[in-house]
Amino acid sequence: MIIKAQNELAPTCCTNNTTKTKTLKNYGDLLTVDDLSNFLGISKQTVYKEIKAGKFGTPFKFGRVYKIPKAYIQQRYLDRC
């Protein structure tokens, strides 16, 4: 995990934007906690903590499953690198 100056989470591969975009294209329009954990290189527990802290905006919740829009992740993390 890479920590930005403002304590923001960022993908571990923050050097080549095209590589990350191709990786994110493998996911659907809504990412699960497992998807985010794999993409950002952090634990699922950390993803849940970040959801609770509001770092991923307002995710959808279907029963017990959180879904985070891919567009939000692209805007929040990929455009920064």
N, C-alpha and C positions, 0 to 999 in steps of 0.2 A: 504494500500500500504506500502511496506517495501522499505526504501531507503538504497541502498548499499553504501559503502564508496565512490564509484566513481559516485554517483548520477545515478545509473542504476535502472530501474524499475525491480521488481521481483514479482512473484506470491505471493499472500497473504498467501498461505499455503506452506511455504518454509521449512517444517520440514520433510516430508516423500515423497521422490522422487517417490515411487511406486504409491501412491495415486494420485499425480499430473499426472503421465503418463497415468493412467487409465482415468482420467478426460479428458485429451487432446485427447485420442483415440476416444472419442465421437464426435470429430469434423472431418471434411473432410480434404483433403490434402491442401486446401487453406482456410484460416480463414478470415472472414469478420471483419469489425471494431466492430460489435456487439459481435462476438465471442471473439475477443481479449479483449474487455472491460469486458466481463463476466469472462474470464479466469484470467486476471491480477487484476481484482477488481478495475478498474479505470473507469473514465467516457469516453464516446465516444469522447467528445471534447479533452480530454487529448490524446487519441489514435491518433486523427487527428494531433494534435500538434507534437507528437512524430514521426509520419510519415513524416511530413514536415521537422523535424529536422534530419531525416535520421536514427533514432534509430532502425527501422525495416528493414534496408537494402533498397533494391529497390523493393517495392511491385508492383504487377501487378495492372493495372487499366483498368477496363472494363466499359466504359462510365463514370458514376459518382461513381462507386463502386470499392473500393480498396480490393484487395485480397493479403494476406500475406502467403507465404508458411509455412506450419506447421513445416517442417524440420528446418527452420530458427529459429522458436520460441523454438523448442526442444533444438537446439544447443545453443542458446543465453541464455535461462533462466533455463531450467531444468537441464542442465549439471553443473550449478553453485552451486546448493543447496547440 
